[in-house]
Amino acid sequence: MGFGATAYYGQGKGTGTAVQFNGWLDAAGTKRKSDDWYVQGTYTLPGVGTKLGVSYGESTLKGTAAERAVALVKNTNKMITLGAYHPLTKHLNLVAEYSEDKSKHDDFVAANDKSGKAKTVALGAILFF
């Protein structure tokens, strides 16, 4: 009927978050724990073939016991993406995406709390092989 859904959940120790191995160890070399989840829903327009989609995901990197005793509680990244994907051929799709990303670093010491936001538009193509 043209609808699609995807869901994912994962946990790791020493794998980092957002980018693999980013922040995976504390200063003493102890591995940090992380968890990630992602959901996506799509709908393909009949006759046209264009797929419209929305996705949302979060990743969390938790401080080690030594860090929690001093300051670091966790880092959290959240992203929502709206996209349109139009097939030109069996192996080539045109892509248009809009994403909003929020990152937050929570410390026990409020002065060290940090956050950031980004809004991104991406236009391009995907080559399947």
C-alpha positions in Angstrom: 0.0 0.0 0.0 3.0 2.3 -0.2 3.8 2.6 3.5 7.1 1.6 5.1 8.4 1.6 8.7 11.8 1.0 10.3 12.7 0.9 13.9 16.1 0.3 15.6 17.5 0.2 19.1 21.1 -0.5 20.2 23.4 -0.4 23.2 27.2 -0.3 23.3 30.2 0.0 25.5 33.2 1.7 24.2 31.6 2.5 20.8 31.0 6.2 21.3 28.0 8.1 19.9 27.0 10.1 16.8 30.3 9.2 15.1 31.8 5.8 16.0 34.5 6.0 18.7 33.6 9.7 19.4 34.0 10.0 23.1 34.2 6.3 23.7 36.7 6.5 26.6 37.1 8.7 29.6 40.4 10.3 30.7 41.4 7.1 32.6 40.7 4.9 29.6 37.4 3.5 30.9 34.8 2.7 28.2 31.6 4.8 28.3 28.2 3.2 27.7 25.8 4.4 25.0 22.4 3.7 23.6 20.7 4.7 20.4 17.3 4.4 18.8 15.7 5.4 15.5 12.3 5.3 13.9 11.3 6.1 10.4 8.0 6.1 8.4 7.7 6.5 4.7 5.0 6.6 2.0 5.5 6.1 -1.7 3.2 8.2 -3.9 1.3 5.9 -6.3 2.1 6.3 -10.0 4.9 8.8 -9.3 7.2 6.7 -7.3 8.4 9.5 -5.1 8.9 8.4 -1.5 8.2 10.8 1.3 9.6 10.1 4.8 10.1 11.3 8.3 12.6 9.9 10.8 13.5 10.7 14.4 16.4 9.3 16.5 18.3 9.8 19.7 21.8 8.8 20.9 23.0 9.1 24.5 26.5 8.7 25.8 26.7 8.2 29.6 29.6 9.3 31.7 31.6 6.6 33.6 31.3 6.2 37.4 34.5 8.3 37.8 33.1 11.1 35.7 29.7 11.1 37.3 31.5 11.6 40.7 33.1 14.8 39.3 30.8 16.3 36.7 29.7 14.5 33.5 26.3 13.0 33.5 25.5 12.4 29.8 25.6 13.7 26.2 22.4 13.5 24.2 21.9 14.0 20.4 18.5 14.2 18.8 17.6 14.5 15.1 14.4 14.7 13.0 14.5 14.5 9.2 11.9 15.1 6.6 12.8 13.8 3.2 11.7 13.2 -0.4 13.3 10.6 -2.6 12.5 10.4 -6.3 13.8 7.5 -8.5 15.2 8.6 -11.8 16.3 5.0 -12.6 16.4 1.7 -10.8 19.8 2.7 -9.4 19.7 6.5 -9.0 17.4 8.6 -6.7 17.2 12.4 -6.3 17.1 13.4 -2.7 15.9 16.4 -0.8 16.1 16.4 3.1 15.5 18.9 5.9 16.9 18.0 9.3 17.0 19.6 12.8 19.6 18.4 15.2 19.9 19.2 18.9 22.8 18.2 21.1 23.1 18.6 24.9 25.9 18.0 27.3 24.6 17.7 30.9 26.9 18.3 33.8 26.3 18.4 37.6 27.9 21.8 37.4 25.4 24.0 35.6 28.0 26.4 34.3 29.4 23.5 32.2 26.1 22.6 30.6 26.3 23.0 26.8 23.8 22.7 24.0 23.8 23.2 20.3 21.3 23.2 17.4 21.6 22.9 13.7 19.1 23.1 10.8 20.3 21.5 7.5 19.0 21.3 4.0 20.5 18.6 1.8 20.0 18.2 -2.0 21.7 15.4 -3.9 21.5 11.9 -5.3 21.8 8.3 -4.0 23.4 5.7 -6.2 22.4 2.1 -5.5 24.6 -0.7 -6.7 
